[in-house]
């Protein structure tokens, strides 16, 4: 089962948050960014060089050096298991710290396949992890395209993070409306309509090149004076992916390049709450299914989990603020495991209850504890029936609606008794 983009981004955000909380006693934490195609042997040679440990306190230098050498060894062993650096490259973070799902401190190597290509090699050793390149990639996930259009010209721009780039301006070549009357007027209007149609096709072609080929946008905003923008949208000239990414329309004074800046200012509130196209589409499917009342949708954690288990769920949805965790206590003597799914606020209390209860098989009271994020729990179940998990993370109207449903919902393949509410 392929992992959805929304789940990948959710996991990346959580891992960044986890790693950002880790600190060393000195320069003992390794951050390694490797561009695709880089020689693994060259990276290993680079990593083996003895880094500076000057941040460590004098009394801790020996300990910090030992921990760093152990981290370097872990990274080298991890790299030697790689056949090549492909895809978008590789980011590795290593050191002695408590992993995100464990309470005890051990030597860990966290591997991340970044959402965008790594362009520069970076090997840094410090008392914290270098995470800014990954944070920048997350910020860039919401690239916004702008088109300002009227009957005379069209301008194109793209917002990537905080940087607005004005791409190009094209003219229509269409003459103004004629003052003639009779058959000449009608012929002129037909010719003008033909020219306008050809112009709209050109605008759509430029938009496809600008926003699908040269830039992968997450949302599109159309602006301009008058009704030309509405006529353009009604004609379905846009590529279907751009149509799906449409966030809204904005009235502007013109369609020149200055209109792109005007659209940027006027769309500030809309962009803040924008939802990624895939999130918007899947939520529209869910709400349509709920509105039809045909039992092809369900919501709430237990009904969604049951629908995944019995195979009736096609897509499971949850918000990124659904703070639940699965706790697994495994008996160290007989390896019998017991599991609980609880809200994060009850995690510590629930763990204490689990370890204070003797094992049902051998009566031992020593357990190995593990916890798993609720997204991973749902993905594991979904993988058994080829279902998909989507995480709604944008602070949007879609997320508010899913939150009102309890934070969990599912689109069903077929009617299920468990879906009846």
C-alpha positions in Angstrom: 0.0 0.0 0.0 1.4 3.4 -1.0 1.5 6.0 1.7 -0.5 9.1 0.9 1.3 12.5 0.7 -0.8 13.8 3.6 0.5 11.0 5.9 4.1 11.5 4.7 3.9 15.2 5.6 2.3 14.4 8.9 5.0 11.9 9.9 7.7 14.4 8.8 6.2 17.2 10.9 6.1 14.9 13.9 9.6 13.6 13.4 10.9 17.2 13.0 9.2 18.2 16.3 10.6 15.1 18.0 14.2 15.7 16.8 14.1 19.5 17.5 13.6 18.6 21.2 16.8 16.6 21.4 20.0 18.2 22.8 23.4 16.7 23.5 25.9 17.4 26.2 28.3 18.7 23.5 28.9 18.3 19.8 27.6 14.7 19.6 24.5 14.8 17.4 25.0 14.2 13.7 22.9 15.8 10.9 23.6 14.5 7.4 22.0 15.7 4.1 22.9 13.7 1.0 21.9 14.7 -2.5 20.7 12.0 -4.9 23.5 10.4 -6.9 26.2 11.1 -4.2 28.8 8.3 -3.8 28.2 6.4 -0.6 32.0 5.8 -0.2 32.6 9.5 -0.4 30.0 10.1 2.3 31.5 7.4 4.6 35.0 9.0 4.2 33.5 12.4 5.1 31.7 11.1 8.1 34.7 9.2 9.5 36.7 12.5 9.9 37.1 13.4 13.6 34.8 16.4 14.2 35.4 19.1 16.8 33.9 18.5 20.3 34.7 22.0 21.7 31.1 22.7 22.8 31.4 20.0 25.5 32.2 21.0 29.1 35.8 20.1 30.1 34.7 17.3 32.4 32.4 15.8 29.7 34.8 15.9 26.7 35.7 12.2 27.0 32.1 11.1 27.4 31.0 13.3 24.5 33.7 12.0 22.2 32.8 8.4 23.0 29.1 9.1 22.3 30.0 10.8 19.1 32.2 8.0 17.9 29.4 5.6 18.6 27.0 7.8 16.6 29.5 7.9 13.7 29.8 4.1 13.7 26.0 3.8 13.6 25.8 6.2 10.6 28.6 4.4 8.7 26.9 1.0 9.3 23.6 2.5 8.1 25.2 4.0 5.0 26.9 0.7 4.0 23.5 -1.0 3.9 22.4 1.5 1.2 22.8 0.4 -2.4 22.7 4.0 -3.7 21.4 7.5 -2.9 18.3 7.8 -5.1 15.0 9.6 -5.2 15.2 13.0 -3.5 18.3 12.0 -1.6 18.6 11.1 2.1 18.7 12.9 5.4 20.1 11.1 8.5 20.1 12.1 12.1 22.1 10.2 14.6 23.1 10.3 18.3 22.2 8.9 21.7 18.7 10.0 22.4 15.3 8.6 23.3 13.5 7.7 20.1 10.1 9.1 19.5 8.4 5.9 20.4 10.6 4.8 23.3 11.3 6.1 26.8 14.9 4.9 27.2 18.0 6.6 25.6 19.8 4.5 23.0 21.9 5.2 19.9 19.5 5.9 17.1 19.8 6.7 13.4 16.6 8.4 12.0 16.4 8.2 8.2 14.2 10.6 6.2 13.3 10.5 2.6 12.7 14.3 2.0 9.6 15.6 0.1 11.9 17.6 -2.2 15.4 17.0 -3.7 18.4 17.7 -1.5 20.6 20.0 -3.5 23.6 20.5 -1.2 25.6 18.0 0.8 25.7 18.8 4.5 27.5 17.1 7.4 27.2 18.8 10.7 28.0 17.7 14.3 26.5 19.9 17.1 24.6 19.7 20.3 21.4 19.9 18.4 20.1 18.7 15.0 20.2 20.9 11.9 16.5 20.7 10.7 16.0 24.0 8.8 16.3 22.4 5.3 13.5 20.0 6.1 11.4 22.8 7.6 11.9 24.8 4.4 10.7 21.8 2.4 7.5 21.6 4.5 6.9 25.3 4.0 7.3 24.9 0.2 4.6 22.2 0.1 2.0 25.0 -0.2 3.1 26.7 -3.3 0.4 29.0 -4.7 -0.2 30.0 -8.3 -1.8 33.3 -9.4 -3.4 34.2 -12.7 -4.7 37.7 -13.4 -6.8 37.9 -16.6 -9.0 40.2 -18.6 -9.7 40.4 -22.3 -6.5 42.3 -23.1 -3.8 40.5 -21.1 -3.0 37.8 -18.5 -0.2 37.7 -15.9 1.2 34.8 -14.0 2.9 34.6 -10.6 3.9 32.0 -8.0 4.2 32.2 -4.2 6.8 29.8 -2.7 7.0 30.2 1.0 7.4 34.0 1.5 8.9 34.6 -2.0 6.6 36.0 -4.7 7.9 35.5 -8.3 6.3 37.3 -11.2 6.5 34.8 -14.1 5.2 36.4 -17.3 2.6 38.5 -19.0 0.9 37.7 -22.3 -1.4 39.8 -24.4 -4.6 38.6 -26.1 -4.4 40.6 -29.4 -8.2 40.9 -29.3 -9.6 44.2 -30.5 -12.1 46.2 -28.5 -15.8 45.9 -29.0 -17.1 47.3 -32.3 -19.5 50.1 -32.6 -20.9 48.8 -35.9 -24.5 47.6 -36.2 -26.4 44.9 -38.1 -24.8 41.9 -39.7 -21.4 43.5 -39.5 -21.7 43.8 -35.8 -22.8 40.1 -35.4 -20.0 38.9 -37.7 -17.5 41.0 -35.6 -18.8 39.5 -32.4 -18.5 36.0 -33.7 -14.9 36.7 -34.8 -14.2 38.2 -31.4 -15.7 35.2 -29.6 -13.4 32.9 -31.6 -10.4 35.1 -30.8 -11.4 35.0 -27.1 -11.7 31.2 -27.1 -8.2 30.9 -28.7 -6.8 33.4 -26.1 -8.4 31.4 -23.2 -6.7 28.2 -24.6 -3.4 30.1 -24.6 -3.8 31.2 -21.0 -4.6 27.7 -20.0 -1.5 26.3 -21.8 0.7 28.9 -20.0 -0.9 28.0 -16.7 -0.2 24.3 -17.2 3.5 25.0 -18.0 3.9 27.5 -15.2 2.1 25.6 -12.4 2.3 21.9 -13.3 5.6 21.6 -15.2 7.8 24.4 -13.8 6.2 24.6 -10.4 4.2 22.1 -8.5 1.5 24.3 -6.9 -0.9 23.3 -4.1 -3.4 26.0 -4.8 -4.5 28.4 -7.6 -6.1 31.8 -7.4 -7.6 33.5 -10.4 -8.1 37.3 -10.4 -8.8 40.2 -12.7 -11.3 43.1 -13.3 -14.8 42.4 -14.6 -16.3 39.1 -15.6 -13.5 37.7 -17.9 -12.1 35.5 -15.1 -15.5 33.9 -14.5 -16.0 33.4 -18.3 -12.6 31.7 -18.4 -13.4 29.4 -15.5 -16.9 28.5 -16.9 -15.3 27.3 -20.1 -13.3 24.6 -18.4 -10.1 25.6 -20.2 -7.8 24.8 -17.2 -6.1 21.4 -16.8 -8.2 19.3 -14.4 -5.4 19.3 -11.8 -5.4 23.1 -11.8 -9.2 23.1 -11.6 -9.0 20.9 -8.6 -6.5 23.2 -7.0 -8.6 26.3 -7.5 -8.9 28.2 -4.2 -11.1 31.1 -5.4 -11.3 34.3 -7.4 -10.4 37.9 -6.6 -11.4 41.2 -8.1 -8.4 43.4 -9.1 -7.9 46.8 -10.8 -6.1 45.3 -13.8 -4.6 42.1 -15.2 -1.1 43.3 -15.5 1.8 42.2 -13.3 0.8 44.7 -10.6 -2.4 42.7 -10.2 -0.4 39.7 -9.0 0.8 41.7 -6.0 -2.7 43.0 -5.4 -4.0 39.4 -5.4 -1.3 38.4 -2.9 -2.4 41.1 -0.5 -6.1 40.4 -0.9 -5.7 36.6 -0.5 -3.8 36.6 2.8 -6.6 35.3 4.9 -7.7 32.8 2.3 -4.2 31.4 1.9 -3.8 31.1 5.7 -6.7 28.7 5.8 -6.2 27.0 2.5 -6.5 23.2 2.2 -4.3 21.1 -0.1 -6.2 19.9 -3.2 -6.1 16.2 -2.1 -7.5 17.1 1.3 -10.2 19.3 -0.2 -11.2 16.6 -2.7 -11.4 13.7 -0.2 -13.4 15.9 2.3 -15.8 16.8 -0.4 -16.3 13.1 -1.1 -16.9 12.4 2.6 -19.4 15.2 3.1 -21.3 14.2 -0.1 -21.5 10.6 1.2 -22.7 11.8 4.6 -25.3 14.1 2.9 -26.7 11.2 0.8 -27.3 9.2 4.0 -26.6 6.0 2.1 -24.4 4.4 4.7 -21.3 4.8 2.6 -19.6 7.0 5.2 -19.0 6.7 8.9 -17.3 8.7 11.6 -15.9 8.4 15.1 -12.8 6.4 16.0 -14.3 3.0 16.8 -16.6 2.8 13.7 -13.6 3.9 11.5 -11.3 1.3 13.0 -14.0 -1.4 12.6 -14.6 -0.4 9.0 -10.8 -0.7 8.2 -10.7 -4.1 9.9 -13.7 -5.6 8.1 -12.5 -4.2 4.7 -15.5 -1.9 4.1 -13.4 1.3 4.3 -11.9 2.7 1.2 -10.4 5.9 2.7 -9.9 6.7 6.4 -9.5 10.4 7.4 -8.3 12.0 10.6 -7.1 15.4 11.7 -3.4 15.9 12.7 -4.6 17.1 16.1 -6.2 13.8 16.9 -3.9 13.1 19.9 -4.1 9.3 20.4 -1.5 6.6 20.8 -1.4 2.9 21.0 0.5 1.4 23.9 1.9 -2.1 23.7 3.2 -3.8 26.9 5.1 -7.0 26.1 5.9 -9.4 28.9 9.7 -9.9 29.1 9.3 -13.5 30.3 6.8 -15.1 28.0 6.4 -12.3 25.3 2.7 -12.0 25.7 1.6 -8.6 24.5 -1.4 -6.5 25.7 -2.5 -3.3 23.9 -4.4 -0.2 24.7 -5.4 2.8 22.5 -5.7 6.0 24.6 -5.6 9.7 24.4 -2.1 11.2 24.9 -3.3 12.9 28.2 -3.9 9.4 29.7 -0.8 7.7 28.3 1.3 7.8 31.5 -1.6 6.7 33.7 -2.5 3.9 31.3 1.1 2.7 31.1 1.4 2.5 34.9 -1.9 0.5 35.0 -0.6 -1.9 32.4 2.8 -2.6 34.1 1.3 -2.9 37.5 -1.0 -5.8 36.4 0.7 -9.2 36.3 1.0 -11.0 33.0 -2.1 -13.1 32.2 0.0 -16.0 31.1 2.9 -16.2 33.4 2.1 -13.7 36.2 5.4 -11.8 35.6 5.4 -8.0 36.1 8.3 -6.9 33.9 7.3 -5.4 30.5 8.9 -3.9 27.5 6.9 -0.8 26.6 6.3 0.6 23.1 4.0 3.3 21.8 2.7 3.9 18.3 1.1 7.1 16.8 -2.5 6.6 15.8 -1.7 7.3 12.2 0.7 4.4 12.1 -2.0 2.2 13.8 -4.6 3.0 11.1 -2.1 2.6 8.3 -1.1 -0.9 9.6 -4.8 -1.9 9.6 -5.5 -0.2 6.2 -2.6 -2.1 4.5 -4.4 -5.4 5.1 -7.3 -4.4 2.9 -5.6 -1.9 0.5 -7.4 1.1 2.0 -5.9 4.6 2.2 -5.3 6.9 5.2 -5.4 10.7 4.7 -4.4 13.2 7.4 -6.2 16.6 7.2 -3.6 19.1 8.5 -4.5 22.5 7.0 -6.2 25.0 9.3 -9.1 25.0 7.0 -12.9 24.7 6.8 -12.4 21.1 5.8 -10.4 20.4 9.0 -13.1 22.1 11.1 -15.8 19.9 9.7 -13.8 16.7 10.3 -13.1 17.9 13.9 -16.8 18.4 14.4 -17.2 14.7 13.4 -14.9 13.7 16.2 -11.6 13.9 14.2 -12.1 10.5 12.5 -14.2 9.5 9.4 -14.2 7.0 6.6 -15.5 6.7 3.0 -16.8 3.2 2.5 -16.6 0.8 -0.4 -20.0 -0.8 0.4 -22.7 -0.5 3.1 -21.7 -1.9 6.4 -23.7 -2.5 9.5 -20.9 -1.0 11.6 -21.5 2.3 9.6 -25.2 2.6 10.6 -25.5 5.4 13.1 
